[in-house]
Amino acid sequence: MEKAVKQYWPIFVLPTVAAFIIGFIYPFIQGVYLSFCQFSTIKKAKFVGLKNYQYALTDESFFHAFGYTLAFAVVSVILINVIAFLIALALTSKIKGANIYRTVFFMPNLIGGIVLGYIWKTLLDCFLSIIEQPLLALNEKWGFAGLVILMCWQQIGYMMIIYIAGLQSIDKAYLEAAMIDGANKVQTLFKVKIPNVMSSITICLFLTLTNGFKLFDQNLALTGGEPAHRSEMLALNIYDTFYARSGKQWKGYGQAKAVVFCILVIAISLIQLRATKSKEVQA
Amino acid sequence: MKKKVLSALLSVAMVSSLLIGCGASEETTSAAPADDANAEETEAVDADVEFEAGEGQVYYLNFKPEQDEQWKALAASYTEQTGVPVTVVTAASGTYEETLAAEISKDEAPTLFQVNGPVGLANWADYCYDLTGSDIVSNLTSDAFALKNGDEISGVAYVIESYGIITNVELLEKAGYTVGDIQSFADLKKVAEDITARKDELGFAAFTSTGMDGSSDWRFKTHLANLPIYFEYQADGISDTQAIKGTYLDNYKQIFDLYINNSTCDPKELASKTGDDAENEFAEGKAVFFQNGSWEYGNLTGKGMTDEQLYMIPIYVGEGEESMQGLCTGTENYWCVNNEASDEDIASTLAFINWCVSSDEGTQAMSDMGFTIPFKDAKLAANVFISQDAAYTAAGKNPVSWNFTTMPSEEWKNGVGSALTAYAAGTGDWDAVVSAFVDGWASEKALAQ
């Protein structure tokens, strides 16, 4: 049996590899090629060299969007992971109805980003009008806060489930040993629990960080970049570059920005993976 | 072992999120839902083609979701009579450009699509078949309805629309006025302010909410902004410009102020008001005036309003000879034929659109869709606003042309919209609107070169 697998593995792998090449590798390479072109559709692309990158890397709005995205990613990664971990801790201790709480916390994750964006827009606009502040479309600060609140609400449940799984898989012997040695709760947390769930932390950081950078639906629905592009994140900035003006050059500019964006997200997540994986302990 | 499983999981997570991440850089992905719907229909067409070998087919990518059903019915009827397969696919509201970009790259590309005027044509000029000498062009009532690109005719207007201030005549009479009392901006201001003063007693406001949400702000950043542009073009005798002067922006401010200060809600709340909000307020009799166009007729009558209640008055801004001013009438819908399609398909498409605007059944269908079409055989649309527009013209009033097709870009409109929203809420001042209007125009026009 094992011999057969060894012999025929290319056949078994073929469907997946083919799908990967058709669905990912080929479009990706084509996308990179298009970033050097002016085009209205992919059929009629005219090679223009580095002109698109020249524009993308000197566009002020792209830099603003980058700064805004970075700030958002940092704030949301910290908040989501800290809160999700705390809730996971609470729900792994023996409290009544823990399963119901887990379900409730997980539920926001099942609603799509656009829908959530519109729901929160209505909620926050009502709240802002009650406290007599300018509404979301006029309010850069609250636009940012709104996005953070929305993303926390949506993602904490998901990350919580991963942390719960991590916490539950800690060998009881470690906790018992710590207790017998007289470790208090804080010590147990930092010396036993956290080192043992480092693998969960790696996954959660990876997911929240990339989600933070790629955020699009929620940004589009909640603020739409208002006021005047001040709350626009990278993905929305790329979309606007594509569609806000007519002319072939804008498709090329947008495509160049998209490639820069892709490289950025890959680079940041690789660095993060390397950094946290080195802290993982082998159970 | 645990580590292996984890790294496998991680790779899966990474690959899947990369796929999503890079999806954003592929324009085709954003139009995926429309593709699915289309896939089925294209198959259906394929099946037909086998029986109709040698003949062309038509694939129309429709822009107007509200007429989707009617187009499909008309297409089916045409196929029944001529045997030429006609596929109608409608892009979801606000996603036409994306859908067209995705569809036109396919083997089964649309043979008939639309652009919104000279600015939209910039994206699609490469795909426009030169219509010079075709039957449909010779059927146009005026050359002005042909969209030209140099010497070529790239598109033909297929629907003429009007907008103005839709008035609830019944409520206006309750307030003690008739539409005849409003012949100028000064009259409009007097009536509106009187209604506002007696708002509690009357139980309704003068204007519906000037909603600045994305579903409604085009009424002001595009349609209302047409008026200062129109008067400037008139004064300077031009039809487009690289640098707008903003001579009539005070008039723009005047009418915008009137809207926001005599409305159903506090100007601070306008940023979140939607198009549906304004439409519902009007249909429910909460306001007398509602700036919108002839396309709203179906929606308003659908909500229970009657022809007797509805009247459209011109948007007076206190400029020009107001007693002679008509509705804002024009088009931003031009049909274009895909020059990449096969010769048979092009021939079939030309025959189909000409049939739509010249045959008895075709013109009747267009009239039922509420369209006034700029063609010799047109039937008058069953739409009270259209007949009122005709009456204004018959009375010798001058329609205000649609100049927003010369606006530099969506980006320009968004800039003006943002500034107007901030001005209405009091977080920004009028100077910002002027700057977005004048400086934004110059910089966006420069970028379009």
HADDOCK unambig.tbl for C-alpha pairs under 7 A between the chains (distance, minus, plus):
assign (segid A and resid 24 and name CA) (segid B and resid 19 and name CA) 6.71 0.50 0.50
assign (segid A and resid 31 and name CA) (segid B and resid 26 and name CA) 6.76 0.50 0.50
assign (segid A and resid 40 and name CA) (segid B and resid 123 and name CA) 6.16 0.50 0.50
assign (segid A and resid 41 and name CA) (segid B and resid 101 and name CA) 5.90 0.50 0.50
assign (segid A and resid 41 and name CA) (segid B and resid 105 and name CA) 6.19 0.50 0.50
assign (segid A and resid 42 and name CA) (segid B and resid 105 and name CA) 6.73 0.50 0.50
assign (segid A and resid 43 and name CA) (segid B and resid 105 and name CA) 6.29 0.50 0.50
assign (segid A and resid 135 and name CA) (segid B and resid 271 and name CA) 6.63 0.50 0.50
assign (segid A and resid 137 and name CA) (segid B and resid 271 and name CA) 6.22 0.50 0.50
assign (segid A and resid 138 and name CA) (segid B and resid 422 and name CA) 6.21 0.50 0.50
assign (segid A and resid 203 and name CA) (segid B and resid 10 and name CA) 6.97 0.50 0.50
assign (segid A and resid 214 and name CA) (segid B and resid 21 and name CA) 6.19 0.50 0.50
assign (segid A and resid 227 and name CA) (segid B and resid 418 and name CA) 6.06 0.50 0.50
assign (segid A and resid 228 and name CA) (segid B and resid 415 and name CA) 6.32 0.50 0.50
assign (segid A and resid 228 and name CA) (segid B and resid 418 and name CA) 5.70 0.50 0.50
assign (segid A and resid 244 and name CA) (segid B and resid 409 and name CA) 6.65 0.50 0.50
assign (segid A and resid 244 and name CA) (segid B and resid 410 and name CA) 4.90 0.50 0.50
assign (segid A and resid 244 and name CA) (segid B and resid 411 and name CA) 5.12 0.50 0.50
assign (segid A and resid 245 and name CA) (segid B and resid 409 and name CA) 5.02 0.50 0.50
assign (segid A and resid 245 and name CA) (segid B and resid 410 and name CA) 5.75 0.50 0.50
assign (segid A and resid 245 and name CA) (segid B and resid 411 and name CA) 6.20 0.50 0.50
assign (segid A and resid 246 and name CA) (segid B and resid 119 and name CA) 6.59 0.50 0.50
assign (segid A and resid 246 and name CA) (segid B and resid 120 and name CA) 6.22 0.50 0.50
assign (segid A and resid 246 and name CA) (segid B and resid 122 and name CA) 6.22 0.50 0.50
assign (segid A and resid 246 and name CA) (segid B and resid 123 and name CA) 5.67 0.50 0.50
assign (segid A and resid 246 and name CA) (segid B and resid 409 and name CA) 6.73 0.50 0.50
assign (segid A and resid 247 and name CA) (segid B and resid 122 and name CA) 5.37 0.50 0.50
assign (segid A and resid 247 and name CA) (segid B and resid 123 and name CA) 4.90 0.50 0.50
assign (segid A and resid 247 and name CA) (segid B and resid 448 and name CA) 6.90 0.50 0.50
assign (segid A and resid 248 and name CA) (segid B and resid 123 and name CA) 6.13 0.50 0.50
assign (segid A and resid 255 and name CA) (segid B and resid 25 and name CA) 6.37 0.50 0.50
assign (segid A and resid 258 and name CA) (segid B and resid 25 and name CA) 5.20 0.50 0.50
assign (segid A and resid 262 and name CA) (segid B and resid 22 and name CA) 6.50 0.50 0.50
